[in-house]
């Protein structure tokens, strides 16, 4: 994915995350999207909404920390383990 300096609104990864998606590549694209757009809150929920129904259900079944940043790190770690 190519990003230009003049592009202030980088779009999220084009595809919803599915079990067949390369986890590391998708996470990298998603993290770039979050950083470029300055998204700092509700990161875990934004991450989960960019998944297909099956993956979303698996991710929501897990109990996360109350701290938003720690919960986001837990979600990324869980993605790496599950998929």
C-alpha positions, 0 to 999 in steps of 0.5 A: 500500500502506498501513502502520499504525504498529501493524503490526510485521510488514509483509508483502512485496509480494503478488505475485512479481516478474515481467517485467510488474510495474512495477519501481520500484513493486515495488522501493519496496514491497520496500524498505519491507518490508525497512526496517520489518522491520529486515532487514539481511543476505542482502538480495539472496537475499531479493530474488531469492526474491520473483521468479518462476522466469524472473526468478530465473534471470536474476538468479542468472546475474549475478555479484555482489560478495561484500559483501552491501550492495553485492550488493543494490545491484547486484541492484536496478540489474540489475532496473532494467536487465533489466526 
